[in-house]
């Protein structure tokens, strides 16, 4: 499998990486949470959201709090759509697609690891089954996303935990944003 990056090739690891994305159950600041390396516990990324935002904008930050990209809901579209950008540059468009008995999203990206070649990435799964597979359209698996089962502690304290298993050569920031989009779609349904 070739390397795939939409946000930055510097977010591609040479080994498989597992990230834990823990969302706070009740946060007055909106959807704000940290994404940690599951092995080391080190904060790799952060999502910063606001309670009230017209486009439901969220910022993807690195572990030091530096902005990497902005994730926003497109207000007018036939299918639910999210746009990821950096400044005026659109990095990725994520659109909900129709699929029988599953949730499906397609991300259109310019692969930074292959001279900006346009490609489509599919995320197919079901949060009820707690699994999502992210793959190149008609190609190999890039990552899997799973959700830890809810229990009384998770509802009272740290809501939901997602585990992102990212294959080598795949942009982990891109996978974090796909997991965020999947979560946003599932929360609305």
N, C-alpha and C positions, 0 to 999 in steps of 0.2 A: 504494500500500500504506500502511496506517495504521501508526503506531508501536506497538511491542510491547515491554513491559517487565514482568518478573516480580520481579526483584531490586531494580531502581531505575531510574527514568527518567533519572537523571543518568549512567547508563552507555550511553545512546543517543547515538551520534555523528551529525553532520549529513552526513558523507561516508562512503563505504565504508571499512571498517577491516579490516586484515589483522593478526591476532595470531599469534605463534609460541609454541606451548606445548611446551616441551622437558622431557621426563621423564628423570630420572637413571636409569641402568641399575641400579646397585647403590647403594642408599641405606640406611644403618642407621637413618635416621629415618622410614622408610616412604615413602609416595608424597608426596614434597615436591619441588615444582618451581616455576619462574617462568614467567609468561606475559608476553611482551614485544610491544610494537608492532613489527611486522616492518620498518617503515621507519626509525624512530628508534632502536630498540634499548632504549627506555625500558621498565622493568618496570611493567606496568599492574596485574597481579594476581599472587597467589601461592597455591599450594595447599599446605597444611600437613597432613600425615598422620602417623599413628603406626604402628609396626610391628605392635603388638598392640592391637586395639580391638574390643570386642564387636560394635558396630554398624558397624565399618569406617568410623568417622567421619573426615571431613576438613573442614578449615576453608578457606573462600575468603577471602583477605585482599586488601586493595587494595595498591597499589604501595608504600605506606608501612608495611605490616604491620598495618593496622587490620582487625579481623574484619568481614566483610560478611554472611556466611551460613555455615551448617553443613550439610554434605552427609553423609547417613547411609543405610546399607542397612537396609531394613525387614526384621526377622528372620522374621516370619511373614506370608507372602502366597502366593497361588497362582502369580503370575508374579513374577519378580525385580523388586523395587521399591526406589527410592531416594526419600528425602524431603529436601527442602531447607527449612531454617527459619532464622529469626532470632529468638532468644529463644523465646517460646512460640508465635510466629506461623509457620504453615506457608505457605511461599511457592510451593512447586512440588512436585508428585509426578511422578516419572518411572517408567514401567512398561514392561517388555519385553513386546512383543506377538509373536504368531506371524505370520510372513511367509514365503512360498515363496522359497527361495534367497537371502534377504537378512536382515539384522538390522533390526529395527524397534523403536522406542521411541515412546511417546506421553507427553508432559508435559502435565499439567493445571495451568493457571496462572490467576491473577487478573491481568488486564492492567491495570497501574497507569496506563497512558496512556489508558484508556477507563473511568474510574470503577470499576475493579475487576471489569469484565466477565469472566466465566469463559470460557476458551477452551482448545482443545487444539492442541498443537504436535507435529508428527510429525518424527522423525529416522529416515530410511531409508537404508540403504547396506550396505556390506560392507567391512570392513577389508582383506580379501584384495584387493579392487579399490582399496582406499585412498581411498574417497570416501563421504561421507555428505551428504545434502541435508536441511536443516532447513526446514520450511515450516509455515504455518498449515494446520490440517486442512482440506483442500479449497480451499486458497488459495495465495497467493504464496510465493515462496522468501524466507526470512529470512536464511539463511546456508548456506555449504558448509564442510565440514570434510574436509581431506585429510591423509593421513599420508605423510611422506617415507619412501622405501624404506629398509629396513635394509641396512647394509653393515658391514664389519668395524669401522670406526671408531665407528659409532653403537652397536654392541653393546658394544665395549670401554669407551666413554666416556660418551656422552650418550643412550643407548638410542633413544627414539623422539621424533620431532618432528612435531607436528600443526600444520597451518596452518588457522586459522579466518578465513574471509572473511565478514565481518558487514556486511549491508546497512545503509544509513542508517536511523535511527529504530528500530533493533533493539538491545535490551539485550545488550551484549557479555558481561556477567557471567553472564547466563542461558545464552548460547551456550557459554561456558567450562564451565559445569556440565553441559550436555548432552554435550559432548565427553568430560568426565570419566566420565559415566555410560556412554557408549558404550564407552570404553576399559575400564572395569571389567567390563562384560558380555563383551567380547571376550577379556579375559585369563582369565576363568573357563571359557571354552569350549575 
